[in-house]
Amino acid sequence: AGGDGGGEGGARQQVKLRISQFVVLPAYQRCGHGERLLRLVYALARDSPEVAEVTVENPSQGFAALRDRTDARMIAEQGLLHELRHCWGVGKGQ
């Protein structure tokens, strides 16, 4: 990578950041290393103006579960579930 992204008007080209898999050796599994690494990847992508999205190519069941747990925790930490419930009126008079 290099340059200003080229294109008309100097606009940056958006890219997809693709993850293949994470390899965590058995002795280090279930210690939070995978989630910390995934959060780091998300933070690097968020702070990179040229990254439009993060995708996982053909994730294993374990990686899909890690991604789902991490995404759910991040959504909860940011208070987005509360905002969605409020917007959709969930929990009111049901």
Contacts in CASP RR format, 6 or more apart in sequence:
PFRMAT RR
TARGET T0000
AUTHOR 0000-0000-0000
METHOD contacts of the structure
MODEL  1
AGGDGGGEGGARQQVKLRISQFVVLPAYQRCGHGERLLRLVYALARDSPE
VAEVTVENPSQGFAALRDRTDARMIAEQGLLHELRHCWGVGKGQ
1 50 0 8 1.000
4 10 0 8 1.000
4 12 0 8 1.000
5 11 0 8 1.000
5 12 0 8 1.000
5 13 0 8 1.000
5 50 0 8 1.000
6 12 0 8 1.000
6 13 0 8 1.000
7 13 0 8 1.000
12 49 0 8 1.000
12 50 0 8 1.000
13 50 0 8 1.000
14 50 0 8 1.000
14 51 0 8 1.000
14 52 0 8 1.000
15 50 0 8 1.000
15 51 0 8 1.000
15 52 0 8 1.000
16 51 0 8 1.000
16 52 0 8 1.000
16 53 0 8 1.000
16 54 0 8 1.000
16 55 0 8 1.000
17 41 0 8 1.000
17 45 0 8 1.000
17 48 0 8 1.000
17 51 0 8 1.000
17 53 0 8 1.000
17 54 0 8 1.000
17 55 0 8 1.000
18 54 0 8 1.000
18 55 0 8 1.000
18 56 0 8 1.000
18 57 0 8 1.000
19 41 0 8 1.000
19 54 0 8 1.000
19 55 0 8 1.000
19 56 0 8 1.000
19 57 0 8 1.000
20 56 0 8 1.000
20 57 0 8 1.000
21 59 0 8 1.000
21 60 0 8 1.000
21 63 0 8 1.000
22 34 0 8 1.000
22 37 0 8 1.000
22 38 0 8 1.000
22 63 0 8 1.000
22 66 0 8 1.000
24 33 0 8 1.000
24 34 0 8 1.000
34 66 0 8 1.000
35 66 0 8 1.000
35 69 0 8 1.000
35 70 0 8 1.000
35 73 0 8 1.000
38 66 0 8 1.000
38 67 0 8 1.000
38 70 0 8 1.000
39 70 0 8 1.000
39 74 0 8 1.000
41 54 0 8 1.000
42 54 0 8 1.000
42 74 0 8 1.000
44 51 0 8 1.000
45 51 0 8 1.000
45 53 0 8 1.000
45 54 0 8 1.000
56 63 0 8 1.000
56 64 0 8 1.000
56 67 0 8 1.000
59 67 0 8 1.000
75 81 0 8 1.000
84 90 0 8 1.000
85 91 0 8 1.000
END
